[in-house]
Amino acid sequence: MDSTVVSTGTEDKTWGGGNSPLKASYGKMMMWFFIVSDALTFSGFLAAYGFSRFKFINEWPIADEVFTHVPFMHGQELPMIYVAVMTFILIMSSVTMVLAVDAGHHMNKSKVTIYMFLTVIGGAVFLGSQAWEWATFIQGDYGAVQTKGGNILQFGEYVTEDGEEIFKRVSIDDIAIPQESARISHERKNGIWFTDEGSLPPYTVDEIYTGLAAQENVVVRTQFLNEEGHKTILSRAESLKQIKENGKLVVKGANLKVNEYGTSLFGDFFFFITGFHGFHVLSGVILNIIIFFNVVLGTYERRGSYEMVEKVGLYWHFVDLVWVFVFTFFYLV
């Protein structure tokens, strides 16, 4: 087959087309088109998150109280530390990708191999860290009670640390007084044949109320912010009244319906946006692994060009950049 390129007579013009429109190969151009369209998608998601948070600004969870866990350091509250480490690892993987692309321009196979391997490791570590964060978020920490109106009531007590009185959260496991009851989960075998019930809450509202009444130091904190920007803490009498009259469901952890941290929208956006980004990272890791093995096998060396490394590098930088915005919206603002 004749592979001769037919001249269009416009190759020397910026928008002339030919084999290299805008002085870039069609592969690069298509990658840029994908990145732009995907950027618009993420922009829509983050804009929706921003509008929802603005609408429920007085009841939105405080990130410093939600993301406080670090692996192997159970019981210690270290706000944002682990997320910051995750972000650093992902940014460093972008640095190694830059070095891999530069080594490709110099046709240095050994360096491309090393830097691509480090990029894959960085992406895999980030994915593992995000999976751990999801598991911790789903499992929960302190637990709460959801009211009939859908609001979240948390528990805590005033303690003195360094001469200052502060409010410290208390887990529902330390409050509830279990009672003898026949709580049977509704299943197809013992109920309506076409429906199942989710797993039962760890405690009933009555068990929480009984335990709260027995511990005089424990009070309820609502999900609403006061004028000082802190969650509103109720008096002892009002705490008992809220649990007794408005308590509907005991919540531990988070899912797509309810979460112990505050308004359910927070959990919905967290799972969807971070999950969507995690899918992009997973796709990038898979692509990087494929490119890595092609580098090892000398595929691009024989072609005389490492442009494929540059193409996947564009995608990887985009994924890193998107995480900077996700990190800012969810964890910093």
GIWOSUL-V357851 format. One record per residue. N is the residue number from 1. RES is the residue in three letters. PHI is phi in radians with two decimals (* if undefined). OMEGA is omega in radians with two decimals (NA if undefined). NEAR is the number of other C-alpha atoms within 12 Angstrom. Layout:
N/RES/PHI/OMEGA/NEAR  N/RES/PHI/OMEGA/NEAR
This chain:
1/MET/*/3.13/4  2/ASP/-1.33/-3.09/5  3/SER/-1.80/-3.12/5  4/THR/-1.12/-3.14/7  5/VAL/-1.39/3.14/12  6/VAL/-1.45/-3.13/12  7/SER/-1.31/3.09/12  8/THR/-1.72/-3.13/15  9/GLY/1.42/-3.10/13  10/THR/-2.20/-3.06/16  11/GLU/-1.11/-3.08/19  12/ASP/-1.50/-3.14/16  13/LYS/-1.76/-3.06/14  14/THR/-0.99/-3.12/13  15/TRP/-1.80/-3.03/16  16/GLY/-1.33/-3.14/17  17/GLY/1.42/-3.06/21  18/GLY/1.23/-3.12/21  19/ASN/-1.36/-3.07/23  20/SER/-2.36/3.09/22  21/PRO/-1.10/-3.08/21  22/LEU/0.95/3.12/19  23/LYS/1.03/3.09/18  24/ALA/-2.34/3.12/22  25/SER/-1.21/3.13/19  26/TYR/-1.10/3.10/19  27/GLY/-1.06/3.11/21  28/LYS/-1.15/-3.14/25  29/MET/-1.06/-3.13/21  30/MET/-1.16/3.08/19  31/MET/-1.13/3.12/25  32/TRP/-1.16/3.08/24  33/PHE/-1.08/3.12/16  34/PHE/-1.10/-3.12/19  35/ILE/-1.08/3.14/27  36/VAL/-1.11/-3.14/19  37/SER/-1.14/3.13/15  38/ASP/-1.22/3.09/21  39/ALA/-1.11/3.09/25  40/LEU/-1.14/3.11/15  41/THR/-1.11/3.11/18  42/PHE/-1.09/3.12/29  43/SER/-1.08/3.10/21  44/GLY/-1.09/3.14/15  45/PHE/-1.13/-3.11/28  46/LEU/-1.22/3.07/30  47/ALA/-1.15/3.09/20  48/ALA/-1.08/3.09/21  49/TYR/-1.08/-3.13/31  50/GLY/-1.09/3.12/24  51/PHE/-1.13/-3.14/16  52/SER/-1.14/3.12/22  53/ARG/-1.16/3.12/27  54/PHE/-1.11/-3.13/17  55/LYS/-1.16/-3.11/14  56/PHE/-1.97/-3.03/21  57/ILE/-1.05/-3.08/25  58/ASN/-1.45/3.12/24  59/GLU/-2.30/-3.14/30  60/TRP/-1.37/3.13/37  61/PRO/-1.04/3.09/35  62/ILE/-1.56/-3.03/28  63/ALA/-1.00/-3.12/27  64/ASP/-1.11/3.12/22  65/GLU/-1.72/-3.11/26  66/VAL/-1.65/-3.04/39  67/PHE/-1.76/-3.05/35  68/THR/-2.06/-3.00/27  69/HIS/-1.64/3.06/31  70/VAL/-2.36/-3.14/26  71/PRO/-0.98/3.09/23  72/PHE/1.17/3.10/9  73/MET/-2.26/-3.07/12  74/HIS/-1.15/3.09/12  75/GLY/1.60/3.13/14  76/GLN/-1.78/3.12/15  77/GLU/-1.72/-3.12/20  78/LEU/-2.19/-3.04/20  79/PRO/-0.99/2.97/20  80/MET/1.20/-3.07/25  81/ILE/-1.09/-3.06/24  82/TYR/-1.17/3.12/29  83/VAL/-1.12/3.10/35  84/ALA/-1.12/3.11/26  85/VAL/-1.13/3.09/21  86/MET/-1.00/-3.12/30  87/THR/-1.11/3.12/32  88/PHE/-1.07/-3.14/23  89/ILE/-1.09/-3.13/29  90/LEU/-1.16/3.12/41  91/ILE/-1.13/3.11/27  92/MET/-1.14/3.08/26  93/SER/-1.17/3.06/36  94/SER/-1.21/3.09/37  95/VAL/-1.12/3.12/24  96/THR/-1.13/3.08/32  97/MET/-1.18/3.07/43  98/VAL/-1.03/3.14/29  99/LEU/-1.15/3.11/29  100/ALA/-1.15/3.13/41  101/VAL/-1.12/3.14/36  102/ASP/-1.12/3.10/24  103/ALA/-1.13/3.09/27  104/GLY/-1.14/3.10/33  105/HIS/-1.10/3.13/22  106/HIS/-1.65/3.13/18  107/MET/0.95/3.13/24  108/ASN/-1.78/-3.04/24  109/LYS/-1.07/-3.07/32  110/SER/-1.09/3.14/21  111/LYS/-1.24/3.08/25  112/VAL/-1.04/3.14/39  113/THR/-1.06/-3.11/35  114/ILE/-1.11/-3.07/24  115/TYR/-1.24/3.06/35  116/MET/-1.16/3.10/45  117/PHE/-1.09/3.13/31  118/LEU/-1.13/3.10/29  119/THR/-1.13/3.11/42  120/VAL/-1.09/3.13/38  121/ILE/-1.09/3.13/29  122/GLY/-1.06/3.11/35  123/GLY/-1.12/3.14/42  124/ALA/-1.15/3.11/27  125/VAL/-1.12/3.11/26  126/PHE/-1.09/3.13/37  127/LEU/-1.08/3.10/30  128/GLY/-1.08/3.12/22  129/SER/-1.14/3.13/27  130/GLN/-1.18/3.09/36  131/ALA/-1.10/3.11/23  132/TRP/-1.13/3.13/22  133/GLU/-1.13/3.08/30  134/TRP/-1.05/-3.12/27  135/ALA/-1.06/3.12/20  136/THR/-1.15/3.12/25  137/PHE/-1.11/-3.13/32  138/ILE/-1.22/-3.12/29  139/GLN/-1.18/3.13/21  140/GLY/1.42/-3.05/29  141/ASP/-2.37/-3.05/33  142/TYR/-1.70/-3.06/34  143/GLY/1.45/-3.11/38  144/ALA/-2.84/3.07/47  145/VAL/-2.11/3.08/49  146/GLN/-1.60/-3.13/39  147/THR/-1.50/3.11/28  148/LYS/-1.14/3.11/18  149/GLY/-1.52/3.11/15  150/GLY/1.60/3.12/26  151/ASN/-1.44/-3.10/35  152/ILE/-1.91/3.09/39  153/LEU/-1.99/3.14/50  154/GLN/-1.84/-3.06/45  155/PHE/-2.17/3.12/47  156/GLY/-3.00/3.13/34  157/GLU/-2.59/3.10/28  158/TYR/-1.49/3.09/23  159/VAL/-2.26/3.13/16  160/THR/-1.83/3.11/11  161/GLU/-2.27/-3.13/10  162/ASP/1.00/3.10/7  163/GLY/1.34/-3.11/7  164/GLU/-2.11/3.14/9  165/GLU/-1.50/-3.13/11  166/ILE/-2.26/3.10/15  167/PHE/-1.63/-3.10/24  168/LYS/-2.11/-3.11/24  169/ARG/-1.12/3.10/33  170/VAL/-2.20/-3.12/28  171/SER/-1.34/3.09/31  172/ILE/-1.14/3.08/39  173/ASP/-1.14/3.14/26  174/ASP/-1.58/-3.11/25  175/ILE/-1.83/-2.98/35  176/ALA/-1.04/3.03/30  177/ILE/-1.99/-3.09/22  178/PRO/-1.00/3.12/21  179/GLN/-2.16/3.11/17  180/GLU/-1.23/3.11/10  181/SER/-2.74/3.13/10  182/ALA/-1.74/3.13/10  183/ARG/-1.65/-3.09/14  184/ILE/-1.96/3.11/15  185/SER/-1.18/-3.13/17  186/HIS/-1.28/3.12/18  187/GLU/-2.22/-3.12/16  188/ARG/-1.08/-3.07/13  189/LYS/-1.30/-3.12/13  190/ASN/-2.22/3.14/13  191/GLY/-2.67/3.11/13  192/ILE/-1.14/-2.92/11  193/TRP/-1.12/-3.01/11  194/PHE/-1.77/-3.11/11  195/THR/-2.41/3.07/13  196/ASP/-2.20/3.08/16  197/GLU/-1.85/3.10/17  198/GLY/-1.17/-3.14/13  199/SER/-1.08/-3.11/15  200/LEU/-1.24/3.06/18  201/PRO/-1.08/-3.11/26  202/PRO/-1.12/-3.13/27  203/TYR/-2.49/3.02/31  204/THR/-1.62/3.10/33  205/VAL/-1.11/3.12/34  206/ASP/-1.09/3.11/28  207/GLU/-1.16/3.09/29  208/ILE/-1.18/-3.12/43  209/TYR/-1.12/3.13/37  210/THR/-1.06/3.13/23  211/GLY/-1.20/3.12/30  212/LEU/-1.12/3.14/37  213/ALA/-1.14/-3.09/25  214/ALA/-1.48/-3.13/18  215/GLN/-1.99/-2.99/24  216/GLU/-1.21/-3.10/20  217/ASN/-1.51/-3.05/24  218/VAL/-1.53/3.10/35  219/VAL/-2.28/-3.10/38  220/VAL/-1.79/3.03/45  221/ARG/-2.05/-3.14/39  222/THR/-1.47/3.13/37  223/GLN/-1.52/-3.08/35  224/PHE/-1.57/3.12/28  225/LEU/-1.47/3.05/20  226/ASN/-1.59/-3.09/16  227/GLU/-1.14/-3.14/9  228/GLU/-1.54/3.13/10  229/GLY/1.48/3.10/16  230/HIS/-1.94/3.09/22  231/LYS/-1.10/-3.09/31  232/THR/-1.29/-3.14/26  233/ILE/-1.84/-3.09/31  234/LEU/-1.52/3.04/27  235/SER/-1.24/-3.13/21  236/ARG/-1.07/-3.12/24  237/ALA/-1.14/-3.14/18  238/GLU/-1.20/3.10/22  239/SER/-1.08/3.12/33  240/LEU/-1.09/-3.12/31  241/LYS/-1.13/-3.12/20  242/GLN/-1.09/-3.13/33  243/ILE/-1.18/-3.08/39  244/LYS/-1.18/-3.00/28  245/GLU/-1.63/-3.03/18  246/ASN/-1.98/3.14/24  247/GLY/-1.09/-3.10/30  248/LYS/-2.11/-3.01/26  249/LEU/-2.59/3.05/32  250/VAL/-1.52/-3.05/40  251/VAL/-2.06/3.04/41  252/LYS/-2.34/-3.14/35  253/GLY/1.54/-3.06/31  254/ALA/-2.51/2.99/34  255/ASN/-2.61/-3.08/29  256/LEU/-1.37/-3.13/19  257/LYS/-1.83/-3.07/22  258/VAL/-2.71/3.05/30  259/ASN/-2.59/-3.07/41  260/GLU/-1.33/-3.03/44  261/TYR/-1.54/-3.12/46  262/GLY/2.72/-3.10/43  263/THR/-0.98/-3.06/36  264/SER/-1.12/3.13/30  265/LEU/-1.04/-3.14/34  266/PHE/-1.05/3.12/38  267/GLY/-1.12/3.14/33  268/ASP/-1.05/3.14/26  269/PHE/-1.17/-3.13/32  270/PHE/-1.07/-3.12/38  271/PHE/-1.12/-3.04/31  272/PHE/-1.25/-3.04/23  273/ILE/-1.26/3.12/31  274/THR/-1.18/3.08/34  275/GLY/-1.19/3.11/24  276/PHE/-1.12/3.09/25  277/HIS/-1.18/3.10/35  278/GLY/-1.05/3.07/32  279/PHE/-1.10/3.10/21  280/HIS/-1.14/3.12/30  281/VAL/-1.11/3.11/38  282/LEU/-1.04/3.10/28  283/SER/-1.06/3.13/22  284/GLY/-1.15/3.11/39  285/VAL/-1.10/3.12/36  286/ILE/-1.10/3.10/24  287/LEU/-1.08/-3.14/27  288/ASN/-1.11/3.11/40  289/ILE/-1.12/3.12/27  290/ILE/-1.09/3.14/22  291/ILE/-1.12/3.14/34  292/PHE/-1.02/-3.12/36  293/PHE/-1.20/3.06/22  294/ASN/-1.13/3.08/24  295/VAL/-1.12/3.14/36  296/VAL/-1.04/-3.11/23  297/LEU/-1.35/3.10/16  298/GLY/1.42/-3.10/22  299/THR/-1.03/-3.08/20  300/TYR/-1.37/3.05/26  301/GLU/-1.12/3.13/25  302/ARG/-1.23/3.11/14  303/ARG/-1.26/-3.10/15  304/GLY/1.40/-3.13/17  305/SER/-2.73/3.07/23  306/TYR/-1.85/-3.10/31  307/GLU/-1.10/3.12/31  308/MET/-1.07/3.08/33  309/VAL/-1.11/3.14/43  310/GLU/-1.18/3.14/33  311/LYS/-1.12/3.13/33  312/VAL/-1.19/3.06/39  313/GLY/-1.14/3.09/40  314/LEU/-1.05/3.13/32  315/TYR/-1.10/-3.09/35  316/TRP/-1.15/3.08/42  317/HIS/-1.13/3.11/32  318/PHE/-1.10/3.12/31  319/VAL/-1.06/3.11/37  320/ASP/-1.12/-3.13/35  321/LEU/-1.12/3.12/25  322/VAL/-1.06/-3.14/34  323/TRP/-1.11/3.09/38  324/VAL/-1.04/3.11/26  325/PHE/-1.24/3.11/27  326/VAL/-1.09/3.11/33  327/PHE/-1.03/-3.14/29  328/THR/-1.14/-3.08/19  329/PHE/-1.16/-3.00/28  330/PHE/-1.52/-2.95/30  331/TYR/-1.92/-3.03/28  332/LEU/-1.78/-3.05/19  333/VAL/-1.31/NA/18
